[in-house]
């Protein structure tokens, strides 16, 4: 099953809503991981074997390219423009329903 970590740009209610649908999702807020820089957020997700979702598109695209160039492994990066809470939940639900952990390892996706 695909596990997902929401960085601090994403409202914690997204994680709660997705868990109610049966998905393995946690947020930076729930784990008190706020205030970390973007690479620290990604490294935490990696340490937990989770993909990361963020609205911080530009920085995470750069991180993905850096990791690709240095052959550093991650469990998937999902980026999106800012969305409403309900739209975020719907789009992430659809994504999580269609993808597996193996589908997204070392990949970057636009939600």
N, CA, C and O atoms as CSV, one atom per row, in Angstrom:
chain,resi,resn,atom,element,x,y,z
A,1,UNK,N,N,0.842,-1.190,0.000
A,1,UNK,CA,C,0.000,0.000,0.000
A,1,UNK,C,C,0.882,1.247,0.000
A,1,UNK,O,O,1.918,1.291,0.663
A,2,UNK,N,N,0.469,2.216,-0.726
A,2,UNK,CA,C,1.147,3.497,-0.804
A,2,UNK,C,C,0.908,4.293,0.476
A,2,UNK,O,O,-0.233,4.481,0.898
A,3,UNK,N,N,1.995,4.757,1.087
A,3,UNK,CA,C,1.917,5.581,2.293
A,3,UNK,C,C,2.276,7.009,1.922
A,3,UNK,O,O,3.146,7.244,1.083
A,4,UNK,N,N,1.601,7.959,2.552
A,4,UNK,CA,C,1.765,9.357,2.160
A,4,UNK,C,C,2.014,10.248,3.366
A,4,UNK,O,O,1.382,10.098,4.412
A,5,UNK,N,N,2.942,11.173,3.199
A,5,UNK,CA,C,3.274,12.186,4.198
A,5,UNK,C,C,2.948,13.547,3.601
A,5,UNK,O,O,3.403,13.870,2.504
A,6,UNK,N,N,2.170,14.338,4.309
A,6,UNK,CA,C,1.793,15.671,3.851
A,6,UNK,C,C,2.702,16.682,4.521
A,6,UNK,O,O,2.800,16.717,5.747
A,7,UNK,N,N,3.373,17.512,3.718
A,7,UNK,CA,C,4.248,18.501,4.353
A,7,UNK,C,C,3.407,19.596,4.998
A,7,UNK,O,O,2.179,19.575,4.911
A,8,UNK,N,N,4.059,20.538,5.637
A,8,UNK,CA,C,3.331,21.508,6.458
A,8,UNK,C,C,2.527,22.524,5.655
A,8,UNK,O,O,1.764,23.293,6.239
A,9,UNK,N,N,2.679,22.548,4.333
A,9,UNK,CA,C,1.855,23.427,3.501
A,9,UNK,C,C,0.434,22.893,3.335
A,9,UNK,O,O,-0.458,23.623,2.902
A,10,UNK,N,N,0.225,21.641,3.672
A,10,UNK,CA,C,-1.057,20.967,3.451
A,10,UNK,C,C,-1.803,20.875,4.784
A,10,UNK,O,O,-1.233,20.464,5.795
A,11,UNK,N,N,-3.054,21.254,4.777
A,11,UNK,CA,C,-3.857,21.259,6.008
A,11,UNK,C,C,-3.960,19.858,6.592
A,11,UNK,O,O,-4.151,18.886,5.861
A,12,UNK,N,N,-3.833,19.756,7.910
A,12,UNK,CA,C,-3.864,18.449,8.575
A,12,UNK,C,C,-5.190,17.724,8.395
A,12,UNK,O,O,-5.240,16.500,8.516
A,13,UNK,N,N,-6.262,18.451,8.110
A,13,UNK,CA,C,-7.561,17.786,7.900
A,13,UNK,C,C,-7.556,16.920,6.643
A,13,UNK,O,O,-8.381,16.016,6.512
A,14,UNK,N,N,-6.630,17.191,5.712
A,14,UNK,CA,C,-6.515,16.332,4.527
A,14,UNK,C,C,-6.123,14.924,4.974
A,14,UNK,O,O,-6.698,13.941,4.507
A,15,UNK,N,N,-5.149,14.827,5.872
A,15,UNK,CA,C,-4.707,13.513,6.371
A,15,UNK,C,C,-5.848,12.788,7.077
A,15,UNK,O,O,-6.061,11.594,6.865
A,16,UNK,N,N,-6.566,13.504,7.903
A,16,UNK,CA,C,-7.684,12.900,8.633
A,16,UNK,C,C,-8.736,12.371,7.660
A,16,UNK,O,O,-9.217,11.248,7.809
A,17,UNK,N,N,-9.086,13.176,6.676
A,17,UNK,CA,C,-10.095,12.778,5.684
A,17,UNK,C,C,-9.656,11.548,4.895
A,17,UNK,O,O,-10.455,10.645,4.648
A,18,UNK,N,N,-8.386,11.517,4.502
A,18,UNK,CA,C,-7.904,10.372,3.727
A,18,UNK,C,C,-7.813,9.109,4.572
A,18,UNK,O,O,-8.070,8.013,4.073
A,19,UNK,N,N,-7.453,9.246,5.841
A,19,UNK,CA,C,-7.434,8.071,6.723
A,19,UNK,C,C,-8.835,7.498,6.890
A,19,UNK,O,O,-9.000,6.280,6.961
A,20,UNK,N,N,-9.846,8.363,6.952
A,20,UNK,CA,C,-11.231,7.889,7.053
A,20,UNK,C,C,-11.631,7.077,5.831
A,20,UNK,O,O,-12.549,6.259,5.894
A,21,UNK,N,N,-10.936,7.306,4.715
A,21,UNK,CA,C,-11.191,6.537,3.490
A,21,UNK,C,C,-10.312,5.285,3.427
A,21,UNK,O,O,-10.374,4.529,2.458
A,22,UNK,N,N,-9.497,5.070,4.463
A,22,UNK,CA,C,-8.697,3.855,4.544
A,22,UNK,C,C,-7.259,3.985,4.071
A,22,UNK,O,O,-6.562,2.976,3.962
A,23,UNK,N,N,-6.796,5.185,3.788
A,23,UNK,CA,C,-5.431,5.372,3.297
A,23,UNK,C,C,-4.459,5.649,4.438
A,23,UNK,O,O,-4.831,6.196,5.476
A,24,UNK,N,N,-3.209,5.259,4.221
A,24,UNK,CA,C,-2.128,5.466,5.189
A,24,UNK,C,C,-1.523,6.841,4.936
A,24,UNK,O,O,-0.639,6.989,4.091
A,25,UNK,N,N,-1.995,7.844,5.666
A,25,UNK,CA,C,-1.585,9.234,5.452
A,25,UNK,C,C,-1.372,9.907,6.805
A,25,UNK,O,O,-2.180,9.758,7.721
A,26,UNK,N,N,-0.263,10.657,6.916
A,26,UNK,CA,C,0.014,11.475,8.093
A,26,UNK,C,C,0.483,12.848,7.638
A,26,UNK,O,O,0.968,13.020,6.519
A,27,UNK,N,N,0.330,13.810,8.522
A,27,UNK,CA,C,0.753,15.168,8.181
A,27,UNK,C,C,1.910,15.614,9.067
A,27,UNK,O,O,2.119,15.090,10.161
A,28,UNK,N,N,2.649,16.586,8.567
A,28,UNK,CA,C,3.746,17.176,9.335
A,28,UNK,C,C,3.232,17.721,10.663
A,28,UNK,O,O,3.919,17.633,11.681
A,29,UNK,N,N,2.036,18.278,10.653
A,29,UNK,CA,C,1.470,18.841,11.887
A,29,UNK,C,C,1.207,17.769,12.931
A,29,UNK,O,O,1.500,17.955,14.112
A,30,UNK,N,N,0.658,16.656,12.495
A,30,UNK,CA,C,0.360,15.575,13.440
A,30,UNK,C,C,1.629,15.019,14.090
A,30,UNK,O,O,1.611,14.575,15.238
A,31,UNK,N,N,2.719,15.054,13.342
A,31,UNK,CA,C,3.977,14.506,13.825
A,31,UNK,C,C,4.911,15.583,14.375
A,31,UNK,O,O,6.065,15.311,14.709
A,32,UNK,N,N,4.398,16.793,14.462
A,32,UNK,CA,C,5.160,17.952,14.964
A,32,UNK,C,C,6.461,18.147,14.189
A,32,UNK,O,O,7.522,18.367,14.774
A,33,UNK,N,N,6.359,18.064,12.861
A,33,UNK,CA,C,7.504,18.235,11.974
A,33,UNK,C,C,7.447,19.569,11.237
A,33,UNK,O,O,7.991,19.694,10.140
A,34,UNK,N,N,6.795,20.563,11.830
A,34,UNK,CA,C,6.750,21.868,11.188
A,34,UNK,C,C,8.079,22.585,11.398
A,34,UNK,O,O,8.811,22.304,12.346
A,35,UNK,N,N,8.373,23.510,10.500
A,35,UNK,CA,C,9.597,24.294,10.628
A,35,UNK,C,C,10.815,23.650,9.983
A,35,UNK,O,O,11.881,24.264,9.952
A,36,UNK,N,N,10.689,22.440,9.470
A,36,UNK,CA,C,11.791,21.808,8.758
A,36,UNK,C,C,11.892,22.413,7.365
A,36,UNK,O,O,10.884,22.822,6.789
A,37,UNK,N,N,13.104,22.469,6.823
A,37,UNK,CA,C,13.200,22.938,5.439
A,37,UNK,C,C,12.726,21.820,4.504
A,37,UNK,O,O,12.487,20.695,4.943
A,38,UNK,N,N,12.595,22.134,3.236
A,38,UNK,CA,C,12.001,21.188,2.287
A,38,UNK,C,C,12.775,19.878,2.190
A,38,UNK,O,O,12.178,18.803,2.141
A,39,UNK,N,N,14.104,19.967,2.161
A,39,UNK,CA,C,14.879,18.732,2.069
A,39,UNK,C,C,14.748,17.900,3.339
A,39,UNK,O,O,14.725,16.671,3.272
A,40,UNK,N,N,14.663,18.553,4.492
A,40,UNK,CA,C,14.440,17.814,5.735
A,40,UNK,C,C,13.073,17.136,5.726
A,40,UNK,O,O,12.935,16.017,6.220
A,41,UNK,N,N,12.059,17.805,5.167
A,41,UNK,CA,C,10.731,17.187,5.044
A,41,UNK,C,C,10.821,15.943,4.156
A,41,UNK,O,O,10.280,14.890,4.494
A,42,UNK,N,N,11.507,16.074,3.019
A,42,UNK,CA,C,11.650,14.933,2.112
A,42,UNK,C,C,12.439,13.814,2.779
A,42,UNK,O,O,12.067,12.646,2.665
A,43,UNK,N,N,13.507,14.147,3.462
A,43,UNK,CA,C,14.305,13.123,4.144
A,43,UNK,C,C,13.489,12.407,5.220
A,43,UNK,O,O,13.639,11.201,5.417
A,44,UNK,N,N,12.627,13.151,5.914
A,44,UNK,CA,C,11.771,12.490,6.901
A,44,UNK,C,C,10.825,11.514,6.203
A,44,UNK,O,O,10.657,10.382,6.658
A,45,UNK,N,N,10.210,11.942,5.106
A,45,UNK,CA,C,9.317,11.051,4.356
A,45,UNK,C,C,10.066,9.794,3.917
A,45,UNK,O,O,9.544,8.684,4.016
A,46,UNK,N,N,11.279,9.976,3.437
A,46,UNK,CA,C,12.092,8.834,3.013
A,46,UNK,C,C,12.352,7.898,4.198
A,46,UNK,O,O,12.251,6.679,4.065
A,47,UNK,N,N,12.681,8.466,5.337
A,47,UNK,CA,C,12.968,7.638,6.518
A,47,UNK,C,C,11.754,6.809,6.937
A,47,UNK,O,O,11.898,5.750,7.546
A,48,UNK,N,N,10.569,7.294,6.609
A,48,UNK,CA,C,9.326,6.601,6.939
A,48,UNK,C,C,8.801,5.746,5.781
A,48,UNK,O,O,7.751,5.113,5.887
A,49,UNK,N,N,9.565,5.741,4.657
A,49,UNK,CA,C,9.178,5.021,3.426
A,49,UNK,C,C,7.835,5.495,2.911
A,49,UNK,O,O,6.984,4.699,2.513
A,50,UNK,N,N,7.657,6.830,2.927
A,50,UNK,CA,C,6.418,7.444,2.472
A,50,UNK,C,C,6.686,8.381,1.300
A,50,UNK,O,O,7.745,9.003,1.215
A,51,UNK,N,N,5.718,8.470,0.406
A,51,UNK,CA,C,5.732,9.518,-0.607
A,51,UNK,C,C,5.382,10.825,0.095
A,51,UNK,O,O,4.795,10.815,1.177
A,52,UNK,N,N,5.739,11.942,-0.515
A,52,UNK,CA,C,5.421,13.238,0.078
A,52,UNK,C,C,4.518,14.018,-0.869
A,52,UNK,O,O,4.689,13.985,-2.088
A,53,UNK,N,N,3.555,14.717,-0.281
A,53,UNK,CA,C,2.675,15.608,-1.050
A,53,UNK,C,C,2.863,17.020,-0.536
A,53,UNK,O,O,2.918,17.253,0.672
A,54,UNK,N,N,2.965,17.982,-1.485
A,54,UNK,CA,C,3.192,19.375,-1.133
A,54,UNK,C,C,2.597,20.312,-2.171
A,54,UNK,O,O,2.409,19.949,-3.332
A,55,UNK,N,N,2.306,21.526,-1.723
A,55,UNK,CA,C,1.934,22.599,-2.638
A,55,UNK,C,C,3.168,23.429,-3.021
A,55,UNK,O,O,3.068,24.361,-3.819
A,56,UNK,N,N,4.310,23.092,-2.458
A,56,UNK,CA,C,5.551,23.820,-2.703
A,56,UNK,C,C,6.218,23.261,-3.964
A,56,UNK,O,O,7.246,22.588,-3.895
A,57,UNK,N,N,5.617,23.553,-5.095
A,57,UNK,CA,C,5.984,22.938,-6.369
A,57,UNK,C,C,7.441,23.189,-6.735
A,57,UNK,O,O,8.199,22.244,-6.957
A,58,UNK,N,N,7.830,24.441,-6.798
A,58,UNK,CA,C,9.157,24.802,-7.313
A,58,UNK,C,C,10.290,24.124,-6.533
A,58,UNK,O,O,11.197,23.546,-7.132
A,59,UNK,N,N,10.237,24.194,-5.225
A,59,UNK,CA,C,11.317,23.619,-4.419
A,59,UNK,C,C,11.385,22.093,-4.528
A,59,UNK,O,O,12.472,21.515,-4.554
A,60,UNK,N,N,10.222,21.448,-4.592
A,60,UNK,CA,C,10.244,19.986,-4.639
A,60,UNK,C,C,10.587,19.455,-6.025
A,60,UNK,O,O,11.110,18.347,-6.146
A,61,UNK,N,N,10.305,20.217,-7.058
A,61,UNK,CA,C,10.794,19.823,-8.390
A,61,UNK,C,C,12.315,19.879,-8.394
A,61,UNK,O,O,12.970,18.979,-8.919
A,62,UNK,N,N,12.878,20.928,-7.813
A,62,UNK,CA,C,14.341,21.042,-7.718
A,62,UNK,C,C,14.932,19.887,-6.907
A,62,UNK,O,O,15.960,19.322,-7.279
A,63,UNK,N,N,14.277,19.542,-5.798
A,63,UNK,CA,C,14.765,18.423,-4.991
A,63,UNK,C,C,14.708,17.114,-5.771
A,63,UNK,O,O,15.642,16.314,-5.713
A,64,UNK,N,N,13.622,16.896,-6.495
A,64,UNK,CA,C,13.499,15.676,-7.299
A,64,UNK,C,C,14.642,15.608,-8.314
A,64,UNK,O,O,15.266,14.560,-8.476
A,65,UNK,N,N,14.914,16.709,-8.990
A,65,UNK,CA,C,15.999,16.726,-9.978
A,65,UNK,C,C,17.355,16.472,-9.317
A,65,UNK,O,O,18.192,15.758,-9.869
A,66,UNK,N,N,17.568,17.046,-8.155
A,66,UNK,CA,C,18.811,16.827,-7.401
A,66,UNK,C,C,18.957,15.357,-7.030
A,66,UNK,O,O,20.029,14.775,-7.199
A,67,UNK,N,N,17.887,14.757,-6.527
A,67,UNK,CA,C,17.941,13.356,-6.119
A,67,UNK,C,C,18.140,12.449,-7.335
A,67,UNK,O,O,18.870,11.462,-7.258
A,68,UNK,N,N,17.505,12.773,-8.438
A,68,UNK,CA,C,17.663,11.989,-9.660
A,68,UNK,C,C,19.111,12.048,-10.146
A,68,UNK,O,O,19.705,11.032,-10.509
A,69,UNK,N,N,19.657,13.251,-10.145
A,69,UNK,CA,C,21.035,13.454,-10.627
A,69,UNK,C,C,22.057,12.703,-9.774
A,69,UNK,O,O,23.064,12.223,-10.292
A,70,UNK,N,N,21.804,12.602,-8.484
A,70,UNK,CA,C,22.749,11.955,-7.571
A,70,UNK,C,C,22.352,10.504,-7.252
A,70,UNK,O,O,22.934,9.878,-6.367
A,71,UNK,N,N,21.371,9.985,-7.970
A,71,UNK,CA,C,20.885,8.609,-7.766
A,71,UNK,C,C,20.429,8.349,-6.339
A,71,UNK,O,O,20.568,7.238,-5.826
A,72,UNK,N,N,19.887,9.372,-5.706
A,72,UNK,CA,C,19.364,9.229,-4.351
A,72,UNK,C,C,17.895,8.823,-4.439
A,72,UNK,O,O,17.131,9.407,-5.208
A,73,UNK,N,N,17.512,7.846,-3.672
A,73,UNK,CA,C,16.172,7.253,-3.741
A,73,UNK,C,C,15.167,8.029,-2.884
A,73,UNK,O,O,15.484,8.471,-1.779
A,74,UNK,N,N,13.956,8.185,-3.414
A,74,UNK,CA,C,12.840,8.673,-2.613
A,74,UNK,C,C,11.610,7.841,-2.964
A,74,UNK,O,O,11.621,7.078,-3.929
A,75,UNK,N,N,10.565,7.994,-2.182
A,75,UNK,CA,C,9.372,7.153,-2.346
A,75,UNK,C,C,8.249,7.848,-3.106
A,75,UNK,O,O,7.090,7.438,-3.032
A,76,UNK,N,N,8.599,8.897,-3.832
A,76,UNK,CA,C,7.638,9.619,-4.655
A,76,UNK,C,C,7.390,11.014,-4.121
A,76,UNK,O,O,7.296,11.240,-2.915
A,77,UNK,N,N,7.289,11.940,-5.059
A,77,UNK,CA,C,6.966,13.327,-4.735
A,77,UNK,C,C,5.747,13.705,-5.552
A,77,UNK,O,O,5.736,13.558,-6.775
A,78,UNK,N,N,4.725,14.192,-4.874
A,78,UNK,CA,C,3.486,14.616,-5.529
A,78,UNK,C,C,3.329,16.099,-5.245
A,78,UNK,O,O,3.318,16.516,-4.087
A,79,UNK,N,N,3.209,16.894,-6.294
A,79,UNK,CA,C,3.091,18.343,-6.143
A,79,UNK,C,C,1.780,18.817,-6.768
A,79,UNK,O,O,1.195,18.146,-7.618
A,80,UNK,N,N,1.343,19.980,-6.327
A,80,UNK,CA,C,0.112,20.561,-6.856
A,80,UNK,C,C,0.105,22.053,-6.576
A,80,UNK,O,O,0.738,22.530,-5.634
A,81,UNK,N,N,-0.617,22.774,-7.407
A,81,UNK,CA,C,-0.922,24.163,-7.057
A,81,UNK,C,C,-1.836,24.128,-5.837
A,81,UNK,O,O,-2.388,23.079,-5.508
A,82,UNK,N,N,-2.000,25.264,-5.165
A,82,UNK,CA,C,-2.891,25.325,-3.996
A,82,UNK,C,C,-4.309,24.928,-4.411
A,82,UNK,O,O,-4.832,25.410,-5.416
A,83,UNK,N,N,-4.910,24.060,-3.636
A,83,UNK,CA,C,-6.272,23.592,-3.873
A,83,UNK,C,C,-7.072,23.756,-2.584
A,83,UNK,O,O,-6.509,23.883,-1.497
A,84,UNK,N,N,-8.379,23.751,-2.726
A,84,UNK,CA,C,-9.229,23.762,-1.532
A,84,UNK,C,C,-9.079,22.431,-0.805
A,84,UNK,O,O,-8.590,21.452,-1.369
A,85,UNK,N,N,-9.500,22.411,0.438
A,85,UNK,CA,C,-9.435,21.195,1.240
A,85,UNK,C,C,-10.167,20.047,0.546
A,85,UNK,O,O,-9.617,18.954,0.405
A,86,UNK,N,N,-11.392,20.288,0.118
A,86,UNK,CA,C,-12.175,19.210,-0.496
A,86,UNK,C,C,-11.572,18.756,-1.820
A,86,UNK,O,O,-11.556,17.559,-2.108
A,87,UNK,N,N,-11.081,19.680,-2.622
A,87,UNK,CA,C,-10.475,19.307,-3.902
A,87,UNK,C,C,-9.183,18.516,-3.678
A,87,UNK,O,O,-8.894,17.577,-4.420
A,88,UNK,N,N,-8.421,18.886,-2.674
A,88,UNK,CA,C,-7.197,18.153,-2.347
A,88,UNK,C,C,-7.525,16.718,-1.955
A,88,UNK,O,O,-6.872,15.781,-2.413
A,89,UNK,N,N,-8.533,16.547,-1.111
A,89,UNK,CA,C,-8.923,15.203,-0.666
A,89,UNK,C,C,-9.390,14.359,-1.848
A,89,UNK,O,O,-9.003,13.197,-1.968
A,90,UNK,N,N,-10.205,14.921,-2.708
A,90,UNK,CA,C,-10.717,14.172,-3.862
A,90,UNK,C,C,-9.576,13.769,-4.795
A,90,UNK,O,O,-9.484,12.611,-5.204
A,91,UNK,N,N,-8.714,14.718,-5.129
A,91,UNK,CA,C,-7.626,14.419,-6.069
A,91,UNK,C,C,-6.631,13.420,-5.474
A,91,UNK,O,O,-6.175,12.512,-6.169
A,92,UNK,N,N,-6.295,13.582,-4.203
A,92,UNK,CA,C,-5.379,12.624,-3.577
A,92,UNK,C,C,-6.027,11.248,-3.439
A,92,UNK,O,O,-5.351,10.233,-3.607
A,93,UNK,N,N,-7.312,11.196,-3.138
A,93,UNK,CA,C,-8.021,9.901,-3.062
A,93,UNK,C,C,-7.927,9.167,-4.392
A,93,UNK,O,O,-7.621,7.975,-4.436
A,94,UNK,N,N,-8.192,9.883,-5.462
A,94,UNK,CA,C,-8.104,9.277,-6.802
A,94,UNK,C,C,-6.688,8.805,-7.094
A,94,UNK,O,O,-6.497,7.716,-7.635
A,95,UNK,N,N,-5.697,9.614,-6.742
A,95,UNK,CA,C,-4.303,9.250,-6.962
A,95,UNK,C,C,-3.946,7.990,-6.165
A,95,UNK,O,O,-3.389,7.041,-6.717
A,96,UNK,N,N,-4.265,7.985,-4.885
A,96,UNK,CA,C,-3.931,6.850,-4.028
A,96,UNK,C,C,-4.656,5.573,-4.449
A,96,UNK,O,O,-4.131,4.473,-4.277
A,97,UNK,N,N,-5.849,5.718,-4.994
A,97,UNK,CA,C,-6.606,4.561,-5.458
A,97,UNK,C,C,-5.941,3.919,-6.679
A,97,UNK,O,O,-5.960,2.698,-6.835
A,98,UNK,N,N,-5.354,4.755,-7.541
A,98,UNK,CA,C,-4.809,4.281,-8.820
A,98,UNK,C,C,-3.341,3.852,-8.757
A,98,UNK,O,O,-2.904,3.048,-9.580
A,99,UNK,N,N,-2.590,4.362,-7.817
A,99,UNK,CA,C,-1.141,4.133,-7.800
A,99,UNK,C,C,-0.727,3.189,-6.679
A,99,UNK,O,O,-1.390,3.089,-5.646
A,100,UNK,N,N,0.376,2.508,-6.910
A,100,UNK,CA,C,0.992,1.671,-5.881
A,100,UNK,C,C,2.327,2.292,-5.488
A,100,UNK,O,O,2.835,3.183,-6.168
A,101,UNK,N,N,2.878,1.819,-4.402
A,101,UNK,CA,C,4.194,2.300,-3.963
A,101,UNK,C,C,5.218,2.127,-5.082
A,101,UNK,O,O,6.023,3.024,-5.334
A,102,UNK,N,N,5.189,0.982,-5.749
A,102,UNK,CA,C,6.152,0.706,-6.810
A,102,UNK,C,C,5.985,1.661,-7.995
A,102,UNK,O,O,6.962,1.989,-8.669
A,103,UNK,N,N,4.759,2.102,-8.249
A,103,UNK,CA,C,4.500,3.030,-9.365
A,103,UNK,C,C,5.194,4.373,-9.180
A,103,UNK,O,O,5.552,5.026,-10.160
A,104,UNK,N,N,5.385,4.790,-7.940
A,104,UNK,CA,C,5.822,6.172,-7.738
A,104,UNK,C,C,7.227,6.328,-7.164
A,104,UNK,O,O,7.702,7.453,-7.014
A,105,UNK,N,N,7.894,5.238,-6.845
A,105,UNK,CA,C,9.267,5.350,-6.320
A,105,UNK,C,C,10.129,6.128,-7.307
A,105,UNK,O,O,10.172,5.823,-8.498
A,106,UNK,N,N,10.817,7.144,-6.779
A,106,UNK,CA,C,11.726,8.004,-7.540
A,106,UNK,C,C,11.031,8.790,-8.653
A,106,UNK,O,O,11.685,9.246,-9.591
A,107,UNK,N,N,9.729,8.949,-8.554
A,107,UNK,CA,C,8.974,9.674,-9.576
A,107,UNK,C,C,8.414,10.971,-8.991
A,107,UNK,O,O,8.209,11.099,-7.784
A,108,UNK,N,N,8.176,11.920,-9.886
A,108,UNK,CA,C,7.530,13.179,-9.547
A,108,UNK,C,C,6.198,13.237,-10.269
A,108,UNK,O,O,6.138,12.998,-11.475
A,109,UNK,N,N,5.139,13.549,-9.558
A,109,UNK,CA,C,3.793,13.621,-10.146
A,109,UNK,C,C,3.173,14.983,-9.877
A,109,UNK,O,O,3.344,15.558,-8.802
A,110,UNK,N,N,2.457,15.485,-10.863
A,110,UNK,CA,C,1.647,16.687,-10.720
A,110,UNK,C,C,0.229,16.216,-10.464
A,110,UNK,O,O,-0.330,15.484,-11.280
A,111,UNK,N,N,-0.365,16.617,-9.354
A,111,UNK,CA,C,-1.712,16.175,-8.999
A,111,UNK,C,C,-2.750,16.890,-9.857
A,111,UNK,O,O,-3.948,16.650,-9.706
